[in-house]
Amino acid sequence: MNVKTMWVDENKALGIVEVEDRTFGSAFHPVKYVAPNKGEFLVINRLWYTTYNGAREFFRAKTNAHIISGRLKKMKAG
């Protein structure tokens, strides 16, 4: 995966990762961070969205067990 941009919540547990995609240009994945300072993460349920807002809506769903703490902040990729 060629990571372009990463966003992380205040607890550095969850976030969104933008990766390069041949078809759409970019794909956005909701992720659970393993080691946020090293940029290590796991994609949640193999989900992907074509927009940041689409991935952000995933965390807003009332049926979702993954709850973001505070605001998402952009961090350096890699």
PyMOL commands that set and color helices and strands:
alter all, ss='L'
color gray80, all
select helices_A, chain A and resi 36-38+44-46+52-60
alter helices_A, ss='H'
color red, helices_A
select strands_A, chain A and resi 3-8+14-21+25-35+40-43+73-75
alter strands_A, ss='S'
color yellow, strands_A
deselect
rebuild
show_as cartoon
